[in-house]
Amino acid sequence: MQAYCFKCRKKVDIKNAERVTLKNGKPATRGVCPVCGTKVFRIGKG
């Protein structure tokens, strides 16, 4: 799965991807950018 890294300014593959649920019940994926180490986040099922 990919997410947009705001530091690298491009889409990257999510490293250490972890499924989470938002407060409103929607699914999301949280992880780390493999290039710079910044946290990345993607809303939606994956």
mmCIF entry with sequence, helices, sheets and N, C-alpha, C, O atoms, coordinates in Angstrom:
data_MODEL
# 
_entry.id   MODEL 
# 
_entity.id                         1 
_entity.type                       polymer 
_entity.pdbx_number_of_molecules   1 
# 
_entity_poly.entity_id                      1 
_entity_poly.type                           'polypeptide(L)' 
_entity_poly.nstd_linkage                   no 
_entity_poly.nstd_monomer                   no 
_entity_poly.pdbx_seq_one_letter_code       MQAYCFKCRKKVDIKNAERVTLKNGKPATRGVCPVCGTKVFRIGKG 
_entity_poly.pdbx_seq_one_letter_code_can   MQAYCFKCRKKVDIKNAERVTLKNGKPATRGVCPVCGTKVFRIGKG 
_entity_poly.pdbx_strand_id                 A 
# 
loop_
_entity_poly_seq.entity_id 
_entity_poly_seq.num 
_entity_poly_seq.mon_id 
_entity_poly_seq.hetero 
1 1  MET n 
1 2  GLN n 
1 3  ALA n 
1 4  TYR n 
1 5  CYS n 
1 6  PHE n 
1 7  LYS n 
1 8  CYS n 
1 9  ARG n 
1 10 LYS n 
1 11 LYS n 
1 12 VAL n 
1 13 ASP n 
1 14 ILE n 
1 15 LYS n 
1 16 ASN n 
1 17 ALA n 
1 18 GLU n 
1 19 ARG n 
1 20 VAL n 
1 21 THR n 
1 22 LEU n 
1 23 LYS n 
1 24 ASN n 
1 25 GLY n 
1 26 LYS n 
1 27 PRO n 
1 28 ALA n 
1 29 THR n 
1 30 ARG n 
1 31 GLY n 
1 32 VAL n 
1 33 CYS n 
1 34 PRO n 
1 35 VAL n 
1 36 CYS n 
1 37 GLY n 
1 38 THR n 
1 39 LYS n 
1 40 VAL n 
1 41 PHE n 
1 42 ARG n 
1 43 ILE n 
1 44 GLY n 
1 45 LYS n 
1 46 GLY n 
# 
_struct_asym.id          A 
_struct_asym.entity_id   1 
# 
loop_
_struct_sheet.id 
_struct_sheet.type 
_struct_sheet.number_strands 
_struct_sheet.details 
AA1 ? 2 ? 
AA2 ? 3 ? 
# 
loop_
_struct_sheet_order.sheet_id 
_struct_sheet_order.range_id_1 
_struct_sheet_order.range_id_2 
_struct_sheet_order.offset 
_struct_sheet_order.sense 
AA1 1 2 ? anti-parallel 
AA2 1 2 ? anti-parallel 
AA2 2 3 ? anti-parallel 
# 
loop_
_struct_sheet_range.sheet_id 
_struct_sheet_range.id 
_struct_sheet_range.beg_label_comp_id 
_struct_sheet_range.beg_label_asym_id 
_struct_sheet_range.beg_label_seq_id 
_struct_sheet_range.pdbx_beg_PDB_ins_code 
_struct_sheet_range.end_label_comp_id 
_struct_sheet_range.end_label_asym_id 
_struct_sheet_range.end_label_seq_id 
_struct_sheet_range.pdbx_end_PDB_ins_code 
_struct_sheet_range.beg_auth_comp_id 
_struct_sheet_range.beg_auth_asym_id 
_struct_sheet_range.beg_auth_seq_id 
_struct_sheet_range.end_auth_comp_id 
_struct_sheet_range.end_auth_asym_id 
_struct_sheet_range.end_auth_seq_id 
AA1 1 GLN A 2  ? CYS A 5  ? GLN A 2  CYS A 5  
AA1 2 LYS A 10 ? ASP A 13 ? LYS A 10 ASP A 13 
AA2 1 LYS A 15 ? THR A 21 ? LYS A 15 THR A 21 
AA2 2 PRO A 27 ? VAL A 32 ? PRO A 27 VAL A 32 
AA2 3 LYS A 39 ? ILE A 43 ? LYS A 39 ILE A 43 
# 
loop_
_atom_site.group_PDB 
_atom_site.id 
_atom_site.type_symbol 
_atom_site.label_atom_id 
_atom_site.label_alt_id 
_atom_site.label_comp_id 
_atom_site.label_asym_id 
_atom_site.label_entity_id 
_atom_site.label_seq_id 
_atom_site.pdbx_PDB_ins_code 
_atom_site.Cartn_x 
_atom_site.Cartn_y 
_atom_site.Cartn_z 
_atom_site.occupancy 
_atom_site.B_iso_or_equiv 
_atom_site.pdbx_formal_charge 
_atom_site.auth_seq_id 
_atom_site.auth_comp_id 
_atom_site.auth_asym_id 
_atom_site.auth_atom_id 
_atom_site.pdbx_PDB_model_num 
ATOM 1   N N  . MET A 1 1  ? 0.845   -1.178 0.000  1.00 0.00 ? 1  MET A N  1 
ATOM 2   C CA . MET A 1 1  ? 0.000   0.000  0.000  1.00 0.00 ? 1  MET A CA 1 
ATOM 3   C C  . MET A 1 1  ? 0.888   1.238  0.000  1.00 0.00 ? 1  MET A C  1 
ATOM 4   O O  . MET A 1 1  ? 1.985   1.233  0.558  1.00 0.00 ? 1  MET A O  1 
ATOM 5   N N  . GLN A 1 2  ? 0.401   2.284  -0.627 1.00 0.00 ? 2  GLN A N  1 
ATOM 6   C CA . GLN A 1 2  ? 1.164   3.524  -0.707 1.00 0.00 ? 2  GLN A CA 1 
ATOM 7   C C  . GLN A 1 2  ? 0.440   4.665  -0.007 1.00 0.00 ? 2  GLN A C  1 
ATOM 8   O O  . GLN A 1 2  ? -0.784  4.666  0.126  1.00 0.00 ? 2  GLN A O  1 
ATOM 9   N N  . ALA A 1 3  ? 1.228   5.629  0.434  1.00 0.00 ? 3  ALA A N  1 
ATOM 10  C CA . ALA A 1 3  ? 0.687   6.841  1.043  1.00 0.00 ? 3  ALA A CA 1 
ATOM 11  C C  . ALA A 1 3  ? 1.561   8.006  0.583  1.00 0.00 ? 3  ALA A C  1 
ATOM 12  O O  . ALA A 1 3  ? 2.689   7.801  0.137  1.00 0.00 ? 3  ALA A O  1 
ATOM 13  N N  . TYR A 1 4  ? 1.043   9.219  0.691  1.00 0.00 ? 4  TYR A N  1 
ATOM 14  C CA . TYR A 1 4  ? 1.793   10.403 0.286  1.00 0.00 ? 4  TYR A CA 1 
ATOM 15  C C  . TYR A 1 4  ? 2.660   10.891 1.437  1.00 0.00 ? 4  TYR A C  1 
ATOM 16  O O  . TYR A 1 4  ? 2.163   11.130 2.538  1.00 0.00 ? 4  TYR A O  1 
ATOM 17  N N  . CYS A 1 5  ? 3.962   11.040 1.181  1.00 0.00 ? 5  CYS A N  1 
ATOM 18  C CA . CYS A 1 5  ? 4.889   11.579 2.183  1.00 0.00 ? 5  CYS A CA 1 
ATOM 19  C C  . CYS A 1 5  ? 5.030   13.075 1.933  1.00 0.00 ? 5  CYS A C  1 
ATOM 20  O O  . CYS A 1 5  ? 5.444   13.484 0.848  1.00 0.00 ? 5  CYS A O  1 
ATOM 21  N N  . PHE A 1 6  ? 4.695   13.887 2.913  1.00 0.00 ? 6  PHE A N  1 
ATOM 22  C CA . PHE A 1 6  ? 4.747   15.335 2.750  1.00 0.00 ? 6  PHE A CA 1 
ATOM 23  C C  . PHE A 1 6  ? 6.175   15.866 2.768  1.00 0.00 ? 6  PHE A C  1 
ATOM 24  O O  . PHE A 1 6  ? 6.441   16.939 2.227  1.00 0.00 ? 6  PHE A O  1 
ATOM 25  N N  . LYS A 1 7  ? 7.080   15.143 3.373  1.00 0.00 ? 7  LYS A N  1 
ATOM 26  C CA . LYS A 1 7  ? 8.477   15.569 3.420  1.00 0.00 ? 7  LYS A CA 1 
ATOM 27  C C  . LYS A 1 7  ? 9.178   15.281 2.086  1.00 0.00 ? 7  LYS A C  1 
ATOM 28  O O  . LYS A 1 7  ? 9.904   16.129 1.567  1.00 0.00 ? 7  LYS A O  1 
ATOM 29  N N  . CYS A 1 8  ? 8.954   14.074 1.534  1.00 0.00 ? 8  CYS A N  1 
ATOM 30  C CA . CYS A 1 8  ? 9.548   13.694 0.246  1.00 0.00 ? 8  CYS A CA 1 
ATOM 31  C C  . CYS A 1 8  ? 8.752   14.263 -0.932 1.00 0.00 ? 8  CYS A C  1 
ATOM 32  O O  . CYS A 1 8  ? 9.264   14.364 -2.047 1.00 0.00 ? 8  CYS A O  1 
ATOM 33  N N  . ARG A 1 9  ? 7.503   14.629 -0.675 1.00 0.00 ? 9  ARG A N  1 
ATOM 34  C CA . ARG A 1 9  ? 6.576   15.144 -1.680 1.00 0.00 ? 9  ARG A CA 1 
ATOM 35  C C  . ARG A 1 9  ? 6.334   14.153 -2.812 1.00 0.00 ? 9  ARG A C  1 
ATOM 36  O O  . ARG A 1 9  ? 6.328   14.525 -3.985 1.00 0.00 ? 9  ARG A O  1 
ATOM 37  N N  . LYS A 1 10 ? 6.135   12.884 -2.447 1.00 0.00 ? 10 LYS A N  1 
ATOM 38  C CA . LYS A 1 10 ? 5.792   11.864 -3.431 1.00 0.00 ? 10 LYS A CA 1 
ATOM 39  C C  . LYS A 1 10 ? 5.131   10.687 -2.727 1.00 0.00 ? 10 LYS A C  1 
ATOM 40  O O  . LYS A 1 10 ? 5.172   10.584 -1.501 1.00 0.00 ? 10 LYS A O  1 
ATOM 41  N N  . LYS A 1 11 ? 4.519   9.797  -3.513 1.00 0.00 ? 11 LYS A N  1 
ATOM 42  C CA . LYS A 1 11 ? 3.907   8.598  -2.955 1.00 0.00 ? 11 LYS A CA 1 
ATOM 43  C C  . LYS A 1 11 ? 4.992   7.575  -2.675 1.00 0.00 ? 11 LYS A C  1 
ATOM 44  O O  . LYS A 1 11 ? 5.881   7.360  -3.499 1.00 0.00 ? 11 LYS A O  1 
ATOM 45  N N  . VAL A 1 12 ? 4.918   6.946  -1.516 1.00 0.00 ? 12 VAL A N  1 
ATOM 46  C CA . VAL A 1 12 ? 5.902   5.940  -1.118 1.00 0.00 ? 12 VAL A CA 1 
ATOM 47  C C  . VAL A 1 12 ? 5.172   4.720  -0.559 1.00 0.00 ? 12 VAL A C  1 
ATOM 48  O O  . VAL A 1 12 ? 4.030   4.824  -0.111 1.00 0.00 ? 12 VAL A O  1 
ATOM 49  N N  . ASP A 1 13 ? 5.833   3.572  -0.587 1.00 0.00 ? 13 ASP A N  1 
ATOM 50  C CA . ASP A 1 13 ? 5.280   2.373  0.034  1.00 0.00 ? 13 ASP A CA 1 
ATOM 51  C C  . ASP A 1 13 ? 5.361   2.530  1.546  1.00 0.00 ? 13 ASP A C  1 
ATOM 52  O O  . ASP A 1 13 ? 6.357   3.029  2.070  1.00 0.00 ? 13 ASP A O  1 
ATOM 53  N N  . ILE A 1 14 ? 4.321   2.108  2.240  1.00 0.00 ? 14 ILE A N  1 
ATOM 54  C CA . ILE A 1 14 ? 4.280   2.252  3.694  1.00 0.00 ? 14 ILE A CA 1 
ATOM 55  C C  . ILE A 1 14 ? 5.116   1.153  4.344  1.00 0.00 ? 14 ILE A C  1 
ATOM 56  O O  . ILE A 1 14 ? 4.924   -0.031 4.069  1.00 0.00 ? 14 ILE A O  1 
ATOM 57  N N  . LYS A 1 15 ? 6.035   1.552  5.200  1.00 0.00 ? 15 LYS A N  1 
ATOM 58  C CA . LYS A 1 15 ? 6.861   0.615  5.953  1.00 0.00 ? 15 LYS A CA 1 
ATOM 59  C C  . LYS A 1 15 ? 6.259   0.470  7.348  1.00 0.00 ? 15 LYS A C  1 
ATOM 60  O O  . LYS A 1 15 ? 5.785   1.453  7.918  1.00 0.00 ? 15 LYS A O  1 
ATOM 61  N N  . ASN A 1 16 ? 6.271   -0.734 7.903  1.00 0.00 ? 16 ASN A N  1 
ATOM 62  C CA . ASN A 1 16 ? 5.683   -1.021 9.220  1.00 0.00 ? 16 ASN A CA 1 
ATOM 63  C C  . ASN A 1 16 ? 4.209   -0.613 9.261  1.00 0.00 ? 16 ASN A C  1 
ATOM 64  O O  . ASN A 1 16 ? 3.757   0.025  10.212 1.00 0.00 ? 16 ASN A O  1 
ATOM 65  N N  . ALA A 1 17 ? 3.466   -0.990 8.214  1.00 0.00 ? 17 ALA A N  1 
ATOM 66  C CA . ALA A 1 17 ? 2.053   -0.622 8.112  1.00 0.00 ? 17 ALA A CA 1 
ATOM 67  C C  . ALA A 1 17 ? 1.238   -1.237 9.241  1.00 0.00 ? 17 ALA A C  1 
ATOM 68  O O  . ALA A 1 17 ? 1.433   -2.395 9.611  1.00 0.00 ? 17 ALA A O  1 
ATOM 69  N N  . GLU A 1 18 ? 0.331   -0.446 9.776  1.00 0.00 ? 18 GLU A N  1 
ATOM 70  C CA . GLU A 1 18 ? -0.493  -0.856 10.907 1.00 0.00 ? 18 GLU A CA 1 
ATOM 71  C C  . GLU A 1 18 ? -1.914  -0.349 10.671 1.00 0.00 ? 18 GLU A C  1 
ATOM 72  O O  . GLU A 1 18 ? -2.120  0.839  10.419 1.00 0.00 ? 18 GLU A O  1 
ATOM 73  N N  . ARG A 1 19 ? -2.888  -1.245 10.752 1.00 0.00 ? 19 ARG A N  1 
ATOM 74  C CA . ARG A 1 19 ? -4.282  -0.836 10.577 1.00 0.00 ? 19 ARG A CA 1 
ATOM 75  C C  . ARG A 1 19 ? -4.795  -0.193 11.851 1.00 0.00 ? 19 ARG A C  1 
ATOM 76  O O  . ARG A 1 19 ? -4.580  -0.699 12.953 1.00 0.00 ? 19 ARG A O  1 
ATOM 77  N N  . VAL A 1 20 ? -5.475  0.931  11.682 1.00 0.00 ? 20 VAL A N  1 
ATOM 78  C CA . VAL A 1 20 ? -6.065  1.651  12.810 1.00 0.00 ? 20 VAL A CA 1 
ATOM 79  C C  . VAL A 1 20 ? -7.499  2.031  12.457 1.00 0.00 ? 20 VAL A C  1 
ATOM 80  O O  . VAL A 1 20 ? -7.892  1.983  11.291 1.00 0.00 ? 20 VAL A O  1 
ATOM 81  N N  . THR A 1 21 ? -8.264  2.404  13.454 1.00 0.00 ? 21 THR A N  1 
ATOM 82  C CA . THR A 1 21 ? -9.633  2.867  13.260 1.00 0.00 ? 21 THR A CA 1 
ATOM 83  C C  . THR A 1 21 ? -9.736  4.292  13.792 1.00 0.00 ? 21 THR A C  1 
ATOM 84  O O  . THR A 1 21 ? -9.316  4.582  14.912 1.00 0.00 ? 21 THR A O  1 
ATOM 85  N N  . LEU A 1 22 ? -10.293 5.166  12.980 1.00 0.00 ? 22 LEU A N  1 
ATOM 86  C CA . LEU A 1 22 ? -10.453 6.554  13.390 1.00 0.00 ? 22 LEU A CA 1 
ATOM 87  C C  . LEU A 1 22 ? -11.608 6.681  14.381 1.00 0.00 ? 22 LEU A C  1 
ATOM 88  O O  . LEU A 1 22 ? -12.369 5.736  14.588 1.00 0.00 ? 22 LEU A O  1 
ATOM 89  N N  . LYS A 1 23 ? -11.726 7.853  14.987 1.00 0.00 ? 23 LYS A N  1 
ATOM 90  C CA . LYS A 1 23 ? -12.783 8.093  15.980 1.00 0.00 ? 23 LYS A CA 1 
ATOM 91  C C  . LYS A 1 23 ? -14.176 7.896  15.395 1.00 0.00 ? 23 LYS A C  1 
ATOM 92  O O  . LYS A 1 23 ? -15.093 7.457  16.090 1.00 0.00 ? 23 LYS A O  1 
ATOM 93  N N  . ASN A 1 24 ? -14.332 8.226  14.108 1.00 0.00 ? 24 ASN A N  1 
ATOM 94  C CA . ASN A 1 24 ? -15.643 8.090  13.482 1.00 0.00 ? 24 ASN A CA 1 
ATOM 95  C C  . ASN A 1 24 ? -15.900 6.678  12.953 1.00 0.00 ? 24 ASN A C  1 
ATOM 96  O O  . ASN A 1 24 ? -16.933 6.430  12.331 1.00 0.00 ? 24 ASN A O  1 
ATOM 97  N N  . GLY A 1 25 ? -14.964 5.746  13.198 1.00 0.00 ? 25 GLY A N  1 
ATOM 98  C CA . GLY A 1 25 ? -15.164 4.360  12.819 1.00 0.00 ? 25 GLY A CA 1 
ATOM 99  C C  . GLY A 1 25 ? -14.588 3.966  11.468 1.00 0.00 ? 25 GLY A C  1 
ATOM 100 O O  . GLY A 1 25 ? -14.649 2.795  11.094 1.00 0.00 ? 25 GLY A O  1 
ATOM 101 N N  . LYS A 1 26 ? -14.029 4.919  10.730 1.00 0.00 ? 26 LYS A N  1 
ATOM 102 C CA . LYS A 1 26 ? -13.464 4.614  9.414  1.00 0.00 ? 26 LYS A CA 1 
ATOM 103 C C  . LYS A 1 26 ? -12.096 3.944  9.563  1.00 0.00 ? 26 LYS A C  1 
ATOM 104 O O  . LYS A 1 26 ? -11.342 4.264  10.482 1.00 0.00 ? 26 LYS A O  1 
ATOM 105 N N  . PRO A 1 27 ? -11.781 3.015  8.660  1.00 0.00 ? 27 PRO A N  1 
ATOM 106 C CA . PRO A 1 27 ? -10.475 2.360  8.719  1.00 0.00 ? 27 PRO A CA 1 
ATOM 107 C C  . PRO A 1 27 ? -9.381  3.247  8.120  1.00 0.00 ? 27 PRO A C  1 
ATOM 108 O O  . PRO A 1 27 ? -9.650  4.088  7.262  1.00 0.00 ? 27 PRO A O  1 
ATOM 109 N N  . ALA A 1 28 ? -8.143  3.048  8.584  1.00 0.00 ? 28 ALA A N  1 
ATOM 110 C CA . ALA A 1 28 ? -7.005  3.802  8.066  1.00 0.00 ? 28 ALA A CA 1 
ATOM 111 C C  . ALA A 1 28 ? -5.740  2.963  8.243  1.00 0.00 ? 28 ALA A C  1 
ATOM 112 O O  . ALA A 1 28 ? -5.743  1.960  8.957  1.00 0.00 ? 28 ALA A O  1 
ATOM 113 N N  . THR A 1 29 ? -4.665  3.386  7.587  1.00 0.00 ? 29 THR A N  1 
ATOM 114 C CA . THR A 1 29 ? -3.381  2.710  7.701  1.00 0.00 ? 29 THR A CA 1 
ATOM 115 C C  . THR A 1 29 ? -2.332  3.735  8.097  1.00 0.00 ? 29 THR A C  1 
ATOM 116 O O  . THR A 1 29 ? -2.267  4.832  7.542  1.00 0.00 ? 29 THR A O  1 
ATOM 117 N N  . ARG A 1 30 ? -1.512  3.352  9.071  1.00 0.00 ? 30 ARG A N  1 
ATOM 118 C CA . ARG A 1 30 ? -0.479  4.250  9.587  1.00 0.00 ? 30 ARG A CA 1 
ATOM 119 C C  . ARG A 1 30 ? 0.854   3.527  9.452  1.00 0.00 ? 30 ARG A C  1 
ATOM 120 O O  . ARG A 1 30 ? 0.924   2.309  9.621  1.00 0.00 ? 30 ARG A O  1 
ATOM 121 N N  . GLY A 1 31 ? 1.910   4.276  9.147  1.00 0.00 ? 31 GLY A N  1 
ATOM 122 C CA . GLY A 1 31 ? 3.222   3.666  9.011  1.00 0.00 ? 31 GLY A CA 1 
ATOM 123 C C  . GLY A 1 31 ? 4.318   4.710  8.920  1.00 0.00 ? 31 GLY A C  1 
ATOM 124 O O  . GLY A 1 31 ? 4.170   5.841  9.382  1.00 0.00 ? 31 GLY A O  1 
ATOM 125 N N  . VAL A 1 32 ? 5.439   4.295  8.304  1.00 0.00 ? 32 VAL A N  1 
ATOM 126 C CA . VAL A 1 32 ? 6.618   5.147  8.220  1.00 0.00 ? 32 VAL A CA 1 
ATOM 127 C C  . VAL A 1 32 ? 7.097   5.188  6.775  1.00 0.00 ? 32 VAL A C  1 
ATOM 128 O O  . VAL A 1 32 ? 6.994   4.190  6.063  1.00 0.00 ? 32 VAL A O  1 
ATOM 129 N N  . CYS A 1 33 ? 7.618   6.328  6.334  1.00 0.00 ? 33 CYS A N  1 
ATOM 130 C CA . CYS A 1 33 ? 8.206   6.469  5.006  1.00 0.00 ? 33 CYS A CA 1 
ATOM 131 C C  . CYS A 1 33 ? 9.558   5.763  4.999  1.00 0.00 ? 33 CYS A C  1 
ATOM 132 O O  . CYS A 1 33 ? 10.387  6.040  5.865  1.00 0.00 ? 33 CYS A O  1 
ATOM 133 N N  . PRO A 1 34 ? 9.810   4.852  4.041  1.00 0.00 ? 34 PRO A N  1 
ATOM 134 C CA . PRO A 1 34 ? 11.085  4.134  4.016  1.00 0.00 ? 34 PRO A CA 1 
ATOM 135 C C  . PRO A 1 34 ? 12.268  5.017  3.607  1.00 0.00 ? 34 PRO A C  1 
ATOM 136 O O  . PRO A 1 34 ? 13.418  4.651  3.851  1.00 0.00 ? 34 PRO A O  1 
ATOM 137 N N  . VAL A 1 35 ? 12.003  6.167  2.992  1.00 0.00 ? 35 VAL A N  1 
ATOM 138 C CA . VAL A 1 35 ? 13.071  7.043  2.517  1.00 0.00 ? 35 VAL A CA 1 
ATOM 139 C C  . VAL A 1 35 ? 13.581  7.972  3.624  1.00 0.00 ? 35 VAL A C  1 
ATOM 140 O O  . VAL A 1 35 ? 14.781  8.039  3.887  1.00 0.00 ? 35 VAL A O  1 
ATOM 141 N N  . CYS A 1 36 ? 12.642  8.692  4.273  1.00 0.00 ? 36 CYS A N  1 
ATOM 142 C CA . CYS A 1 36 ? 13.054  9.710  5.243  1.00 0.00 ? 36 CYS A CA 1 
ATOM 143 C C  . CYS A 1 36 ? 12.678  9.385  6.689  1.00 0.00 ? 36 CYS A C  1 
ATOM 144 O O  . CYS A 1 36 ? 13.183  10.029 7.608  1.00 0.00 ? 36 CYS A O  1 
ATOM 145 N N  . GLY A 1 37 ? 11.801  8.399  6.911  1.00 0.00 ? 37 GLY A N  1 
ATOM 146 C CA . GLY A 1 37 ? 11.428  8.022  8.272  1.00 0.00 ? 37 GLY A CA 1 
ATOM 147 C C  . GLY A 1 37 ? 10.276  8.813  8.854  1.00 0.00 ? 37 GLY A C  1 
ATOM 148 O O  . GLY A 1 37 ? 9.955   8.651  10.031 1.00 0.00 ? 37 GLY A O  1 
ATOM 149 N N  . THR A 1 38 ? 9.649   9.662  8.064  1.00 0.00 ? 38 THR A N  1 
ATOM 150 C CA . THR A 1 38 ? 8.513   10.454 8.526  1.00 0.00 ? 38 THR A CA 1 
ATOM 151 C C  . THR A 1 38 ? 7.276   9.570  8.628  1.00 0.00 ? 38 THR A C  1 
ATOM 152 O O  . THR A 1 38 ? 7.131   8.614  7.865  1.00 0.00 ? 38 THR A O  1 
ATOM 153 N N  . LYS A 1 39 ? 6.384   9.882  9.565  1.00 0.00 ? 39 LYS A N  1 
ATOM 154 C CA . LYS A 1 39 ? 5.135   9.143  9.685  1.00 0.00 ? 39 LYS A CA 1 
ATOM 155 C C  . LYS A 1 39 ? 4.254   9.456  8.486  1.00 0.00 ? 39 LYS A C  1 
ATOM 156 O O  . LYS A 1 39 ? 4.128   10.612 8.082  1.00 0.00 ? 39 LYS A O  1 
ATOM 157 N N  . VAL A 1 40 ? 3.641   8.407  7.915  1.00 0.00 ? 40 VAL A N  1 
ATOM 158 C CA . VAL A 1 40 ? 2.685   8.582  6.825  1.00 0.00 ? 40 VAL A CA 1 
ATOM 159 C C  . VAL A 1 40 ? 1.360   7.937  7.216  1.00 0.00 ? 40 VAL A C  1 
ATOM 160 O O  . VAL A 1 40 ? 1.322   7.035  8.053  1.00 0.00 ? 40 VAL A O  1 
ATOM 161 N N  . PHE A 1 41 ? 0.279   8.404  6.608  1.00 0.00 ? 41 PHE A N  1 
ATOM 162 C CA . PHE A 1 41 ? -1.057  8.015  7.015  1.00 0.00 ? 41 PHE A CA 1 
ATOM 163 C C  . PHE A 1 41 ? -1.955  7.963  5.791  1.00 0.00 ? 41 PHE A C  1 
ATOM 164 O O  . PHE A 1 41 ? -1.891  8.843  4.933  1.00 0.00 ? 41 PHE A O  1 
ATOM 165 N N  . ARG A 1 42 ? -2.789  6.938  5.707  1.00 0.00 ? 42 ARG A N  1 
ATOM 166 C CA . ARG A 1 42 ? -3.731  6.844  4.593  1.00 0.00 ? 42 ARG A CA 1 
ATOM 167 C C  . ARG A 1 42 ? -5.081  6.396  5.116  1.00 0.00 ? 42 ARG A C  1 
ATOM 168 O O  . ARG A 1 42 ? -5.190  5.388  5.815  1.00 0.00 ? 42 ARG A O  1 
ATOM 169 N N  . ILE A 1 43 ? -6.105  7.156  4.770  1.00 0.00 ? 43 ILE A N  1 
ATOM 170 C CA . ILE A 1 43 ? -7.468  6.830  5.184  1.00 0.00 ? 43 ILE A CA 1 
ATOM 171 C C  . ILE A 1 43 ? -8.071  5.903  4.136  1.00 0.00 ? 43 ILE A C  1 
ATOM 172 O O  . ILE A 1 43 ? -7.891  6.105  2.935  1.00 0.00 ? 43 ILE A O  1 
ATOM 173 N N  . GLY A 1 44 ? -8.775  4.904  4.594  1.00 0.00 ? 44 GLY A N  1 
ATOM 174 C CA . GLY A 1 44 ? -9.449  3.971  3.690  1.00 0.00 ? 44 GLY A CA 1 
ATOM 175 C C  . GLY A 1 44 ? -8.991  2.553  3.935  1.00 0.00 ? 44 GLY A C  1 
ATOM 176 O O  . GLY A 1 44 ? -7.962  2.299  4.563  1.00 0.00 ? 44 GLY A O  1 
ATOM 177 N N  . LYS A 1 45 ? -9.794  1.634  3.416  1.00 0.00 ? 45 LYS A N  1 
ATOM 178 C CA . LYS A 1 45 ? -9.495  0.218  3.593  1.00 0.00 ? 45 LYS A CA 1 
ATOM 179 C C  . LYS A 1 45 ? -8.302  -0.182 2.734  1.00 0.00 ? 45 LYS A C  1 
ATOM 180 O O  . LYS A 1 45 ? -8.162  0.282  1.603  1.00 0.00 ? 45 LYS A O  1 
ATOM 181 N N  . GLY A 1 46 ? -7.449  -1.036 3.269  1.00 0.00 ? 46 GLY A N  1 
ATOM 182 C CA . GLY A 1 46 ? -6.296  -1.409 2.485  1.00 0.00 ? 46 GLY A CA 1 
ATOM 183 C C  . GLY A 1 46 ? -5.776  -2.732 2.675  1.00 0.00 ? 46 GLY A C  1 
ATOM 184 O O  . GLY A 1 46 ? -4.795  -3.107 2.035  1.00 0.00 ? 46 GLY A O  1 
# 
